[in-house]
Amino acid sequence: MNRRLVTLAAVAALALAAGCSGTSGSGPPPSQAAQLGDPNDHTPVTIEFWHGFSDAREQGILGQALDQFHSSHPWITVKAVGAVDDDKIVKAIRGGTAPDVALSFTADRLGAYCSSGAWIDLKPYLERDNVEANMFPTAVQEYTQFKGTRCAMPALSDVYGLYYNTDLLRKAGYSSPPRTASELMNMGLKLTEYNPDGSIKVLGFNPTWAFYEMVAAHVAPTWGAQWLDSSGKSNIGKDPHWAAMVAWQKKFVDAIGLDKLKRFGGDAASTEFSANNLFETGKLAMNIDGEWRVAFVRSEHPELKFDTAPFPVDDSQPNLYGAGYVTGNSVGIPKTSKHREAAWALVKFLSTDTNALVTLSNGLRNVPTTLESLKSPKLTPDAQFETFLKIFANPGTTSTPATAAGSQNQELLATYLEKYQAGKGGDLAAGLAQVDKQIDEAIARGEKEGPP
């Protein structure tokens, strides 16, 4: 379960969706309070649930959790439809054909889902059923709400950390992974082996932006870099931690050579989620990745000797070590749902039921999202996976803030950073200030489209 960026066009589509009626000729939806039903009404009902899980193994594991739900809610039958992405969810909301419950694989759209009203505000249900937000880590609470509107609940998380090849580190004389950015660079350079023609044979660490999961959002928490200031404006050019992180990355790239790194990385999109992944095949000594990679390695290259650790941090902020980046699935109720009470029962179950979360975590190898589920004796993590449970629970772990512009803040920054690492970004301070301006403009456009 990995995250991919989305476009501003999708945000506009959500705003349009919010302005469309659920069925032809229908009026605006009644107030949230009026739509609360009777939780004790057990009239048999069938609800439709869309999600993004596509392969048979994943759908089978999800099916186990849904069977648990039906056992505790026998009057509710769930019709699950897999391999559904957010574009299809948005189109269905716009056309009045959305399911009762939708699960999104990206937190980047929550700002648009919440601000447009495309997914309903869950606050009345949470208050009625005494569901407390503090059952989730703070970062998880943040990426499932937007400006006080909680239109989604978390359902499994992705957490990022460092993977390292223990054989390669031992061969180079290292007994433990790097803890700081300077250690990562020094070890990465020492671990890199070259062919007679000067090309890279084995790479210590690939610092190029957009290689696999090496993106600014995933690294920013370990530098204490903040996306927004207290007024909600983009903070990238004003927060010195961003400039320090970018300068470190550029120095790392230059020490090896961008062309060599590009040639070594090749078509990263085609190898990241395949058995030819460069870390899995022993050609990459260290890599930043999500918790799901543990299961990939076990399945595709069980011979690989590897371990995991928190991602190295800014040398001047050693207290950050142990924290990292988190994002995850979000599950909500589209505004066109015709069975909201039953839909809420499923949303609450998938996001708060410990047994369901443990079943999903053990099978899918994603991180369960409640603090209670992390302590369940039924959770069966191995040592490598357990690293991510600890990162997840660390109070310093953060996520990307939701905005009305979706992932535009990440996309605009990524565009500039790739230019800068290629030596075409000009003055760094001026470049980051320009990114701030672009992001603020994108957020303003998104907010202008807002709720009808």
C-alpha positions as CSV (number, residue, x, y, z in Angstrom):
1,M,0.0,0.0,0.0
2,N,2.0,3.0,-1.2
3,R,1.0,6.6,-1.8
4,R,0.9,8.3,-5.1
5,L,0.4,12.1,-5.7
6,V,-2.8,13.5,-7.1
7,T,-3.6,16.6,-9.3
8,L,-5.5,19.8,-8.6
9,A,-8.0,18.8,-11.3
10,A,-9.2,16.1,-8.9
11,V,-9.8,18.8,-6.2
12,A,-11.9,20.8,-8.6
13,A,-13.8,17.7,-9.4
14,L,-14.6,17.2,-5.8
15,A,-15.9,20.7,-5.5
16,L,-18.1,20.1,-8.5
17,A,-19.2,16.8,-6.9
18,A,-20.3,18.6,-3.7
19,G,-22.5,20.9,-5.8
20,C,-24.3,18.0,-7.6
21,S,-27.4,16.4,-6.2
22,G,-27.4,12.7,-5.2
23,T,-30.2,11.9,-7.7
24,S,-31.8,13.8,-10.5
25,G,-34.2,16.4,-9.1
26,S,-33.3,15.9,-5.5
27,G,-32.6,18.9,-3.2
28,P,-29.7,19.6,-1.0
29,P,-29.0,16.9,1.7
30,P,-30.7,17.6,5.1
31,S,-28.6,18.7,8.0
32,Q,-26.1,16.2,9.7
33,A,-28.2,16.2,12.8
34,A,-31.4,15.2,10.9
35,Q,-29.6,12.3,9.2
36,L,-28.6,10.5,12.4
37,G,-30.6,7.3,12.5
38,D,-31.4,4.8,15.2
39,P,-28.4,2.7,16.0
40,N,-30.7,0.1,17.5
41,D,-32.7,-0.4,14.3
42,H,-31.7,-3.8,13.0
43,T,-33.7,-3.9,9.8
44,P,-31.7,-5.9,7.3
45,V,-29.8,-3.7,4.9
46,T,-27.2,-4.2,2.2
47,I,-24.5,-1.5,1.9
48,E,-21.8,-1.1,-0.8
49,F,-18.2,-0.6,0.1
50,W,-15.5,0.5,-2.4
51,H,-11.8,0.0,-1.7
52,G,-8.5,-0.1,-3.6
53,F,-7.3,-3.5,-2.7
54,S,-6.9,-5.4,-5.9
55,D,-5.1,-8.8,-5.7
56,A,-6.8,-11.9,-4.4
57,R,-4.7,-12.2,-1.3
58,E,-5.4,-8.7,-0.2
59,Q,-9.1,-9.0,-0.9
60,G,-9.2,-12.3,1.0
61,I,-7.7,-10.7,4.1
62,L,-10.1,-7.8,3.9
63,G,-12.9,-10.3,3.5
64,Q,-11.9,-11.9,6.9
65,A,-12.4,-8.5,8.6
66,L,-15.7,-8.0,6.8
67,D,-16.8,-11.5,8.0
68,Q,-16.0,-10.4,11.6
69,F,-18.2,-7.3,11.0
70,H,-21.1,-9.3,9.7
71,S,-20.8,-11.6,12.7
72,S,-21.3,-8.7,15.1
73,H,-23.8,-6.9,12.8
74,P,-25.8,-9.7,11.2
75,W,-28.4,-7.4,9.9
76,I,-25.9,-5.6,7.7
77,T,-24.6,-7.2,4.5
78,V,-21.6,-5.6,2.9
79,K,-21.1,-5.8,-0.9
80,A,-17.4,-5.1,-1.3
81,V,-16.0,-3.8,-4.6
82,G,-12.2,-3.8,-5.0
83,A,-9.6,-2.1,-7.2
84,V,-11.4,1.3,-7.0
85,D,-9.3,4.5,-7.0
86,D,-10.2,8.0,-5.9
87,D,-10.9,9.2,-9.5
88,K,-13.7,6.6,-9.7
89,I,-15.0,7.6,-6.2
90,V,-15.1,11.3,-7.2
91,K,-16.9,10.6,-10.5
92,A,-19.5,8.4,-8.7
93,I,-20.2,11.1,-6.1
94,R,-20.6,13.6,-8.9
95,G,-23.0,11.3,-10.7
96,G,-25.0,10.2,-7.6
97,T,-23.8,6.6,-7.8
98,A,-21.2,6.5,-5.0
99,P,-21.1,3.7,-2.5
100,D,-22.3,3.9,1.1
101,V,-18.7,3.6,2.3
102,A,-15.4,4.5,0.4
103,L,-11.8,3.7,1.4
104,S,-9.1,6.0,-0.1
105,F,-5.5,4.9,-0.4
106,T,-4.3,8.5,0.0
107,A,-4.6,11.0,2.7
108,D,-3.8,13.8,0.2
109,R,-7.4,14.2,-0.9
110,L,-8.9,14.6,2.6
111,G,-8.8,18.4,2.4
112,A,-10.9,18.3,-0.7
113,Y,-13.3,15.5,0.5
114,C,-13.9,17.4,3.8
115,S,-14.0,21.0,2.5
116,S,-16.3,20.2,-0.4
117,G,-18.7,18.1,1.6
118,A,-18.2,15.1,-0.8
119,W,-17.7,13.0,2.4
120,I,-20.0,13.8,5.3
121,D,-18.8,15.2,8.6
122,L,-18.6,12.4,11.1
123,K,-18.7,14.5,14.2
124,P,-22.4,13.8,15.1
125,Y,-21.7,10.0,15.0
126,L,-18.4,10.3,17.0
127,E,-20.1,12.4,19.7
128,R,-23.2,10.1,19.9
129,D,-21.1,6.9,20.2
130,N,-18.4,8.5,22.4
131,V,-15.5,7.7,19.9
132,E,-12.5,9.7,21.1
133,A,-9.9,11.0,18.7
134,N,-7.1,10.3,21.2
135,M,-7.4,6.6,20.6
136,F,-5.2,7.4,17.5
137,P,-1.8,8.9,17.5
138,T,-1.8,12.7,17.0
139,A,-0.4,12.5,13.4
140,V,-3.2,10.1,12.4
141,Q,-5.8,12.4,14.0
142,E,-4.5,15.2,11.8
143,Y,-4.5,13.5,8.4
144,T,-8.1,12.3,8.7
145,Q,-9.6,15.8,9.3
146,F,-9.4,19.2,7.7
147,K,-9.8,22.5,9.6
148,G,-11.8,20.8,12.3
149,T,-14.0,18.8,10.0
150,R,-13.5,15.0,10.5
151,C,-14.9,13.5,7.3
152,A,-12.9,10.3,7.5
153,M,-11.5,7.7,9.9
154,P,-8.1,6.0,9.6
155,A,-8.0,2.3,8.5
156,L,-4.4,1.1,8.6
157,S,-1.3,3.3,8.2
158,D,1.9,3.4,6.2
159,V,5.1,4.3,8.1
160,Y,8.5,5.1,6.7
161,G,11.9,4.1,7.9
162,L,15.3,2.8,6.9
163,Y,16.0,-0.6,5.4
164,Y,19.6,-1.8,5.4
165,N,21.4,-4.9,4.1
166,T,23.2,-6.4,7.1
167,D,25.7,-8.4,5.1
168,L,26.8,-5.3,3.1
169,L,27.1,-3.2,6.2
170,R,29.1,-5.9,8.0
171,K,31.4,-6.3,5.0
172,A,32.1,-2.5,5.2
173,G,32.8,-2.7,8.9
174,Y,29.5,-1.4,10.3
175,S,27.7,-3.1,13.1
176,S,24.7,-0.7,13.3
177,P,22.7,1.5,10.9
178,P,23.2,5.3,10.7
179,R,21.4,7.6,13.1
180,T,22.2,11.0,11.6
181,A,22.1,12.5,8.1
182,S,25.9,12.9,8.0
183,E,26.4,9.2,9.1
184,L,24.0,8.2,6.3
185,M,26.0,10.1,3.7
186,N,29.4,8.9,5.0
187,M,28.2,5.3,5.1
188,G,26.4,5.5,1.8
189,L,29.6,6.7,0.1
190,K,31.7,4.0,1.7
191,L,29.3,1.3,0.8
192,T,29.1,2.3,-2.8
193,E,31.1,0.0,-5.2
194,Y,32.0,0.9,-8.8
195,N,32.6,-1.1,-11.9
196,P,35.9,-0.7,-13.9
197,D,34.1,1.8,-16.2
198,G,33.1,4.0,-13.2
199,S,29.5,3.0,-13.2
200,I,27.9,2.0,-9.9
201,K,27.9,-1.7,-9.1
202,V,26.4,-1.5,-5.6
203,L,25.0,1.7,-4.2
204,G,25.1,2.6,-0.5
205,F,22.0,4.9,-0.6
206,N,20.3,6.7,-3.5
207,P,19.6,10.3,-2.4
208,T,18.0,11.4,-5.7
209,W,14.5,12.8,-5.3
210,A,11.8,10.6,-6.8
211,F,13.8,7.4,-6.6
212,Y,11.4,4.9,-5.1
213,E,10.1,6.5,-1.8
214,M,12.8,9.1,-1.6
215,V,10.6,12.2,-1.6
216,A,10.6,15.3,0.5
217,A,7.5,14.5,2.5
218,H,8.9,11.2,3.7
219,V,12.2,12.8,4.9
220,A,10.9,16.1,6.3
221,P,9.9,14.8,9.7
222,T,13.5,13.7,10.4
223,W,14.6,17.3,9.8
224,G,11.7,18.9,11.8
225,A,10.6,20.7,8.6
226,Q,7.2,22.2,8.9
227,W,4.9,22.6,5.8
228,L,2.6,25.4,7.1
229,D,3.0,28.4,9.5
230,S,0.6,29.3,12.2
231,S,-1.6,31.2,9.7
232,G,-1.9,28.2,7.3
233,K,0.5,29.7,4.8
234,S,3.3,27.6,3.2
235,N,6.3,27.6,5.4
236,I,9.0,26.0,3.2
237,G,11.0,29.1,2.4
238,K,10.8,30.4,5.9
239,D,11.6,27.3,7.9
240,P,15.5,26.9,7.8
241,H,15.1,23.1,8.3
242,W,13.9,22.8,4.7
243,A,16.9,24.5,3.3
244,A,19.2,22.5,5.5
245,M,17.6,19.2,4.3
246,V,17.8,20.2,0.6
247,A,21.4,21.3,1.0
248,W,22.3,18.0,2.6
249,Q,20.6,16.1,-0.2
250,K,22.3,18.1,-3.0
251,K,25.7,17.5,-1.4
252,F,25.0,13.8,-1.2
253,V,24.0,13.7,-4.9
254,D,27.0,15.7,-6.0
255,A,29.4,13.4,-4.1
256,I,28.4,10.5,-6.3
257,G,27.2,12.2,-9.4
258,L,23.6,12.7,-10.6
259,D,24.2,11.0,-14.0
260,K,25.6,7.9,-12.3
261,L,22.8,7.8,-9.9
262,K,20.2,8.2,-12.7
263,R,21.8,5.4,-14.7
264,F,22.0,3.1,-11.7
265,G,18.4,3.8,-10.7
266,G,17.1,3.2,-14.2
267,D,13.3,3.0,-14.6
268,A,12.6,3.1,-10.9
269,A,8.8,3.0,-11.5
270,S,9.1,-0.4,-13.1
271,T,11.3,-2.0,-10.5
272,E,10.1,-0.5,-7.2
273,F,7.1,-2.9,-6.9
274,S,8.7,-6.0,-8.5
275,A,11.1,-8.7,-7.6
276,N,13.8,-6.6,-9.4
277,N,13.7,-4.0,-6.6
278,L,17.3,-2.9,-6.2
279,F,17.3,-3.2,-2.4
280,E,15.7,-6.7,-2.6
281,T,18.3,-7.8,-5.1
282,G,21.3,-6.7,-3.0
283,K,22.3,-3.8,-5.3
284,L,21.2,-1.1,-2.8
285,A,22.7,-1.3,0.7
286,M,20.2,1.1,2.4
287,N,16.9,2.6,1.3
288,I,14.0,4.6,2.7
289,D,10.7,2.6,2.4
290,G,7.4,1.8,4.0
291,E,6.5,-1.0,6.3
292,W,5.0,-3.0,3.4
293,R,8.5,-3.8,2.1
294,V,9.0,-6.3,4.9
295,A,6.3,-8.5,3.4
296,F,7.7,-8.0,-0.1
297,V,11.2,-9.1,0.9
298,R,9.9,-12.2,2.7
299,S,7.9,-13.2,-0.3
300,E,10.2,-12.3,-3.2
301,H,13.8,-12.6,-1.7
302,P,13.6,-14.6,1.5
303,E,17.4,-15.1,1.2
304,L,18.1,-11.4,1.8
305,K,19.6,-10.6,5.2
306,F,18.2,-7.2,6.2
307,D,17.0,-5.1,9.1
308,T,15.1,-1.9,9.7
309,A,15.5,1.2,11.8
310,P,14.1,4.8,12.0
311,F,15.4,7.0,9.3
312,P,18.5,9.1,10.2
313,V,17.8,12.6,11.4
314,D,19.3,16.1,11.2
315,D,22.6,16.1,13.1
316,S,21.6,19.2,15.0
317,Q,18.3,17.6,16.2
318,P,19.3,14.1,17.5
319,N,16.1,14.2,19.7
320,L,14.1,13.5,16.5
321,Y,15.6,10.0,16.1
322,G,12.9,7.4,16.4
323,A,10.2,9.4,14.7
324,G,9.3,9.4,11.1
325,Y,6.6,10.0,8.4
326,V,3.1,8.4,8.6
327,T,0.2,8.4,6.2
328,G,-2.5,5.9,5.5
329,N,-5.9,4.8,4.3
330,S,-8.9,6.9,5.0
331,V,-12.5,5.6,5.2
332,G,-15.5,7.8,4.9
333,I,-19.2,8.1,3.9
334,P,-19.9,9.8,0.6
335,K,-22.7,12.4,0.8
336,T,-24.9,10.3,-1.5
337,S,-25.0,7.3,0.8
338,K,-28.5,6.0,1.3
339,H,-27.8,3.9,4.4
340,R,-25.7,6.2,6.6
341,E,-26.3,4.5,9.9
342,A,-25.2,1.1,8.6
343,A,-22.3,2.9,6.7
344,W,-21.2,4.5,10.0
345,A,-21.2,1.1,11.7
346,L,-18.8,-0.2,9.1
347,V,-16.6,2.9,9.2
348,K,-16.4,2.7,13.0
349,F,-15.6,-1.0,12.9
350,L,-12.8,-0.8,10.3
351,S,-11.2,2.1,12.2
352,T,-11.6,1.2,15.8
353,D,-12.2,-2.5,16.3
354,T,-9.0,-4.0,17.7
355,N,-9.5,-7.6,16.3
356,A,-10.3,-6.3,12.9
357,L,-7.2,-4.0,12.8
358,V,-5.0,-6.9,14.0
359,T,-6.5,-9.2,11.4
360,L,-5.8,-6.7,8.6
361,S,-2.3,-5.8,10.0
362,N,-1.2,-9.4,10.3
363,G,-2.4,-10.2,6.8
364,L,-1.6,-7.1,4.9
365,R,1.5,-6.1,6.8
366,N,0.4,-2.5,7.3
367,V,0.4,-0.7,10.6
368,P,-2.9,-0.9,12.7
369,T,-4.1,2.6,13.5
370,T,-5.2,2.6,17.1
371,L,-2.9,2.8,20.1
372,E,-4.8,-0.1,21.6
373,S,-4.3,-2.4,18.6
374,L,-0.5,-1.8,18.8
375,K,-0.6,-3.5,22.2
376,S,-2.8,-6.5,21.2
377,P,-1.2,-9.9,22.0
378,K,-2.7,-11.1,18.8
379,L,-0.6,-8.8,16.7
380,T,2.3,-10.9,15.3
381,P,5.1,-8.6,14.1
382,D,8.6,-9.8,13.4
383,A,11.6,-7.7,14.5
384,Q,11.8,-5.9,11.2
385,F,8.1,-5.0,11.1
386,E,8.0,-4.0,14.7
387,T,10.4,-1.1,14.0
388,F,7.5,0.6,12.1
389,L,5.1,0.0,15.0
390,K,7.5,1.9,17.3
391,I,8.0,4.7,14.7
392,F,4.2,4.9,14.4
393,A,3.7,5.3,18.2
394,N,6.5,7.9,18.5
395,P,5.0,11.3,19.5
396,G,7.4,13.0,17.1
397,T,6.0,11.1,14.0
398,T,4.2,13.5,11.7
399,S,2.3,13.5,8.4
400,T,1.7,16.0,5.6
401,P,-1.0,18.5,6.5
402,A,-4.3,18.3,4.6
403,T,-5.0,21.3,2.4
404,A,-7.8,22.3,0.0
405,A,-5.3,21.9,-2.8
406,G,-4.8,18.2,-2.2
407,S,-1.2,17.2,-2.9
408,Q,-0.2,20.4,-4.8
409,N,2.2,21.4,-2.0
410,Q,4.1,18.2,-2.5
411,E,4.0,18.3,-6.3
412,L,5.1,21.9,-6.6
413,L,8.0,21.3,-4.1
414,A,9.0,18.1,-5.9
415,T,9.2,19.9,-9.3
416,Y,11.6,22.5,-7.9
417,L,13.7,20.1,-5.9
418,E,14.4,17.9,-9.0
419,K,15.5,21.1,-10.8
420,Y,17.7,22.1,-7.9
421,Q,19.4,18.7,-7.6
422,A,20.2,19.0,-11.3
423,G,21.9,22.3,-10.8
424,K,19.1,24.3,-12.5
425,G,17.2,25.7,-9.5
426,G,19.2,28.9,-9.0
427,D,19.4,30.4,-5.5
428,L,17.9,28.0,-3.0
429,A,16.3,30.6,-0.7
430,A,14.7,32.3,-3.7
431,G,13.6,29.0,-5.1
432,L,11.9,27.9,-1.9
433,A,10.2,31.3,-1.5
434,Q,8.8,30.9,-5.0
435,V,7.5,27.5,-4.1
436,D,5.7,29.0,-1.1
437,K,4.0,31.5,-3.4
438,Q,2.9,28.8,-5.8
439,I,1.5,26.6,-2.9
440,D,-0.4,29.5,-1.4
441,E,-1.9,30.3,-4.7
442,A,-3.0,26.6,-5.2
443,I,-4.5,26.5,-1.7
444,A,-6.4,29.7,-2.3
445,R,-7.8,28.3,-5.6
446,G,-8.8,25.1,-3.8
447,E,-10.5,27.1,-1.0
448,K,-12.3,29.3,-3.5
449,E,-13.9,26.2,-5.1
450,G,-15.0,25.1,-1.5
451,P,-18.4,23.9,-0.4
452,P,-21.4,25.1,-2.5
